[in-house]
Amino acid sequence: MRQFRDLRVWQKAHQHVLEVYRESASFPREDQFGLTSQLRRAAVSIPCNIAEGSKRIYPNDFGRFLNYAEGSCGETDCLFLLSADLGFMKPERSRELITSVQEISKMLCALRERVVGAPKEWTMDR
């Protein structure tokens, strides 16, 4: 049985959520149900998807949940940019958090590739 708490990527994602909550506590009160809530939910989704996927029986299922977590990393990255642009956090703090979530994303990608193999190449050209 896989123990998600033993995964370094889960540990880093868990710490990241704690940082997001601390940082977003100073966001404007009137934004509580807007960007603040969206940022917190996206950040929480990262370790939760790792945990949920680790309990799946088949490797492809675990890989799918790791990919969901990667998607939440992208969402969180975007929301940090918006937070800085709106003046909710200092740009340098936003950059620190973006660096952290990008590192988590790379770790997730490496783990997913170990679990299910590398995906086929795709492009956005149509």
C-alpha positions in Angstrom: 0.0 0.0 0.0 1.4 3.4 -1.0 1.7 6.0 1.8 1.2 9.4 0.3 2.7 11.1 3.4 6.1 9.5 2.5 6.2 11.1 -0.9 8.5 14.2 -1.0 6.2 15.9 -3.5 3.2 15.5 -1.2 5.2 16.9 1.7 6.3 19.9 -0.4 2.7 20.4 -1.6 1.4 20.2 1.9 3.9 22.9 3.1 2.9 25.0 0.1 -0.7 25.0 1.1 0.2 26.2 4.5 2.2 29.1 2.9 -0.7 30.0 0.6 -3.1 30.2 3.6 -0.7 32.3 5.6 -0.1 34.7 2.6 -3.7 34.9 1.6 -4.8 35.8 5.1 -3.8 39.3 4.4 -5.8 39.6 1.1 -8.7 42.1 1.2 -11.7 40.9 3.1 -14.1 41.8 0.3 -12.2 39.3 -1.9 -12.7 36.4 0.5 -15.0 34.6 -1.9 -13.2 35.5 -5.1 -9.5 35.1 -5.9 -8.7 34.2 -2.2 -11.0 31.3 -2.2 -9.9 30.2 -5.7 -6.2 30.3 -4.8 -6.7 28.3 -1.6 -8.8 25.7 -3.4 -6.3 25.3 -6.2 -3.4 25.0 -3.7 -5.3 22.4 -1.6 -6.2 20.4 -4.7 -2.5 19.6 -5.3 -1.7 17.5 -2.2 -5.3 16.1 -2.1 -5.0 14.8 -5.7 -1.7 13.2 -4.8 -3.2 11.5 -1.7 -6.4 10.4 -3.6 -4.4 9.0 -6.5 -2.0 7.1 -4.3 -4.9 5.0 -3.1 -6.0 3.9 -6.5 -5.2 0.3 -7.5 -4.0 0.9 -11.1 -1.0 2.9 -12.0 -2.8 4.8 -14.8 -5.4 6.0 -12.2 -2.6 7.3 -10.0 -1.0 9.0 -13.0 -4.3 10.7 -13.8 -4.6 12.1 -10.3 -1.0 13.3 -10.5 -1.9 15.0 -13.8 -4.9 16.7 -12.0 -2.4 18.0 -9.4 -0.2 19.3 -12.2 -3.2 21.2 -13.6 -3.8 22.7 -10.1 -0.2 23.8 -10.1 -0.8 25.7 -13.3 -3.9 27.3 -11.9 -2.1 28.3 -8.7 0.8 29.8 -10.7 -1.7 32.0 -12.7 -3.5 33.1 -9.5 -0.2 34.1 -7.9 0.4 36.4 -10.9 -3.1 37.9 -10.6 -2.6 38.4 -6.8 0.6 40.4 -7.4 -1.0 42.3 -10.3 -4.0 43.3 -8.1 -1.7 44.3 -5.3 -2.8 41.6 -2.9 0.8 40.4 -2.4 4.3 41.8 -3.1 5.7 40.8 -6.5 8.8 39.2 -4.9 6.6 37.1 -2.7 4.5 36.1 -5.7 7.7 35.0 -7.5 8.8 32.9 -4.5 5.5 31.1 -4.4 5.5 30.6 -8.2 9.0 29.1 -8.0 7.8 26.8 -5.3 4.7 25.6 -7.2 6.8 25.2 -10.4 9.1 22.9 -8.5 6.2 20.9 -7.2 4.9 20.7 -10.8 8.3 19.3 -12.0 8.3 16.8 -9.2 4.8 15.7 -10.1 5.7 15.3 -13.8 8.7 13.1 -12.9 6.6 11.0 -10.5 3.9 10.6 -13.1 6.4 9.5 -15.7 7.8 6.9 -13.3 4.3 5.6 -12.6 2.9 5.5 -16.2 5.7 6.4 -18.5 6.2 9.6 -20.6 3.3 10.9 -22.5 3.3 11.1 -26.3 4.4 14.5 -27.7 1.6 16.9 -28.6 1.5 20.4 -29.8 -1.0 23.2 -29.7 -0.8 23.7 -33.5 -3.9 22.7 -35.4 
